[in-house]
Amino acid sequence: MKTIIEPFKIKSVEPIRFTTKEERIKILEEAGYNPFMIRADDVLIDLLTDSGTSAMSSDQWAGIMKGDESYAGAKSFFRFESAVRNITGDKFIIPTHQGRAAEKIIFSVLGGQGKYFVSNTLFDTTRANIEFSGAEGVDLLVEVGKHPEQKAPFKGNIDIEALEAFIKKTGRENIPLVIITVTNNSGGGQPVSMQNIKEAKAVCSKYDIPMFLDACRFAENAYFIKQREKGYENKSILEICREMFSYADGSTMSAKKDALVNIGGWLSMNDENLALQCRNLLIVTEGFATYGGLAGRDLEAIAQGLEEVVDEHYLQYRIRSTAYLGEKLVSYGIPIIEPPGGHAIYLDAKRFLPDIPAHQYPGQAIVGELYIEGGIRACEIGSVMFGKVDKEGKFIPSMMELVRLAIPRRVYTQSHVDYVIEVIQEVYNKRSKIKGVEIVYEAPMLRHFTAKFKPLS
Ligand SMILES: *Cc1c(COP(=O)(O)O)cnc(C)c1O
């Protein structure tokens, strides 16, 4: 088989500013060892997130010019609505400025004290919005998904037995919604099988609980289903997407992921009464129902992006280029979550730095080294993000200690990725010299964005 090439040519380029290692040591120190606090201009290869970092196509840029900026009933809204409906099949499509705005609305309506939202794994903003409403989020990931070193085709699946047991124990009246995150971002970008979505829906239906998709990476998930699940090898990506959404009663979406744009999102559903309540909140917090915090041009770009993201050549390149990074790292003995997920490679910091305990944040330590060594910006997904202190003051670590190398869509080429591999190798080779870090400042919620750290001596 020949090399899978980027299915696009480059028409517009953005220069990268080079820095020296000495400069980066200083920059990182000034940023409190938190890459979120570094200026993007001081980063060589930015793998902080795949969110809102996609390169848009020439057709999307054309859409930007065509955007209808009418306050109400803009042409661009109807194009957006029909593009979203084409994939989700949902009756009510509510635009939002990004994923968490959709989350804020749905959990404000359905959440509150004593309520539980059950998921394969809730993403951090999803959990934060649930908790902000006074409710609790519950993750019921299948066992294999919790073991970075174990290979399985669908490590993002929800544990169906645990789901039913939880509903029986908690009472269906206390569970307003089950949320299936595709692909499972916090758990390594691992896909969820169609079978699992179907079975989760069957359990939800039995207890009359609605089920939503957190659909941020629906197209990547569909591609994995096509590759790995029996019966789907000859279906088109669009058909697979439609089937996935057909089991759900609605979705929250960050268009900054699989809609290939820099801003946007939606909340979709079939329940009219729920849609009415959500739209009312939308108008208070986001904007009128036909723009929801977005410009007409943004809606236009999303509609176009949704057509491009289900293209199989795009998805083949996308999934293959992530796997390429993962496979090279594995071949050098560097521990990652296997098999590689869709949008990111996750270094397994527990095995990378086995001597650094969770409360010294091994993932954050690696993140710092990657920046110093090669100007690469990555993101800790471990005890900085998910660690907690219980009522007795005891430290509760995250289930996994990971470093996420998120791959922006259509942005970097294979030689950029080869450079990343070389830098990680260098950091790995000197791992015995890496020290843990301590937190010297943290915010009460989503602390990883603004926390400041100090390396331990
Ligand atoms: C990014 C993301 C969100 C939140 O979306 P934003 O656009 O960043 O607000 C929610 N869930 C998942 C799985 C995500 O990846």
PDBQT file of the ligand as one rigid body, heavy atoms in Angstrom, charges set to zero:
ROOT
HETATM    1  C1  LIG A 501     -14.267  20.109  23.495  1.00  0.00    +0.000 C 
HETATM    2  C2  LIG A 501     -15.243  19.238  24.137  1.00  0.00    +0.000 A 
HETATM    3  C3  LIG A 501     -16.341  19.755  24.813  1.00  0.00    +0.000 A 
HETATM    4  C4  LIG A 501     -16.538  21.241  25.037  1.00  0.00    +0.000 C 
HETATM    5  O1  LIG A 501     -16.571  21.980  23.884  1.00  0.00    +0.000 OA
HETATM    6  P1  LIG A 501     -15.997  23.488  23.796  1.00  0.00    +0.000 P 
HETATM    7  O2  LIG A 501     -16.283  23.896  22.406  1.00  0.00    +0.000 OA
HETATM    8  O3  LIG A 501     -14.545  23.423  24.106  1.00  0.00    +0.000 OA
HETATM    9  O4  LIG A 501     -16.730  24.299  24.790  1.00  0.00    +0.000 OA
HETATM   10  C5  LIG A 501     -17.246  18.858  25.337  1.00  0.00    +0.000 A 
HETATM   11  N1  LIG A 501     -17.086  17.535  25.215  1.00  0.00    +0.000 NA
HETATM   12  C6  LIG A 501     -16.036  16.994  24.574  1.00  0.00    +0.000 A 
HETATM   13  C7  LIG A 501     -15.911  15.515  24.449  1.00  0.00    +0.000 C 
HETATM   14  C8  LIG A 501     -15.084  17.826  24.009  1.00  0.00    +0.000 A 
HETATM   15  O5  LIG A 501     -14.036  17.287  23.392  1.00  0.00    +0.000 OA
ENDROOT
TORSDOF 0
